[in-house]
């Protein structure tokens, strides 16, 4: 049986991604994963895909590769472009929990004052409200509510969560200034992340991403709350306080101070 040419598979898969509203960057990355196996997807084996996954340097990237390969091969099967699916027996790859790399206070202030718009507004929302890139891109004017205690924001977050959290006045002013009940920023999460990273590099902040703003918010809130994990968990919208705990050492430097006492 002849295999469907790769050029045809690429074109049809590209059309599917565009119809679903996925970014060009996601399609390119997924297609490159297919090519890295070195074989036609119709004859790819679990070992071929495992070799691709193991080339990644970090456990988090390996987990992402595994997830994307499963998604791609499922799509190719649904489209009847291949009959083979080597991902069916692939085990779930655990995503390692790395150490957060928050912005320093100086870096955060630099981004919130010297960045160009709309990136400056994104950085303010990220640093002062702890929103992810996906959440910033979906911000709507109607999600802001003013109460007697101050402003709250309904955030549609990771895993389909829908939670209202208190926010700083400076964040509320950005949303109000847009003067719309609809979306504040007309940008996709991937585009927001890439533009933010480019702006950070322009201002001399290397090797950090927009997510470092969220880490900055978490460590700052822990410091200012005196280590109130439950309160910060709610602000960060973590499902477990264990996730919030990874910020405690970064927030206070207490362990480093203790070690320094015996050196």
C-alpha positions, 0 to 999 in steps of 0.5 A: 500500500502506497503512503499518502505523500508528506506534502499532501499530509502537510497541506491537509493538516495545515488546513485543519489547524487553520480551521481550528484557529491554531497559530502558525507557530503551533503548526510549524512546531508540530510538523517539525516533530513529525519530521524529526522522527525521520520516517513517514508517519504511516510507518512510525513506531513508538520507538521512533517517537520516543527517540524524538522525545528523548532529544529534548533537554528538559523534562517539561519539554519532553512532556510537551513533545509527548502531548503534541505527538499524541494530538498530531497522530490522533488528528492524522488518524481522524483525517484518514491520512494514516492508519497507524497510531504509535502513540496509543501505547505511549505512557503519560510523560510526567512533567517535571516541576522546575524552579520558578524564575521570577523577575527581580523587583528592578526588572519588573519596574523596568518593564512596567515603566519603560516597555512600549505599549501594549506590552507595558500594559501586559507586564503591569497585568502580569506583575500586579495580578499574576495573570498568565499570557492566555488569561491576559489575552482573553481579558474583557471589560465586562470581567471587571467589577467594582465593589465597596472593597475595591476591584475584582476580576473574573479570570478564565484560567487554566483547566477551565477555571472561572474565578473572581479575584481582587486586583490592584487599582493600577490593573483596573485602570488599564481595563477601564481605559480600554472603554469596552466590554469586549476583549481588551487586547486583540492578540493570541496567547502565543503572539503575546508571549513572543512579543513580550519576550522580544520586548524584554530582550530589548530592555536587557532582560535575557532568558526570561519569559512573560510567565516570569511576571506571574512568578514575580507576583507570587513571590511579592505577595508571599513577602508582603503577606508574611508567608500567607500561603492560603491567601496567595494560593487563592490569588494565584488560583492554584488548585493546591497549596503545594504548588504555592509552596514552591515560591516560599524559598524564592520569596524570603531567601530564608534558607540561604540566610540560614546557610550563610550563618554557618559558612 
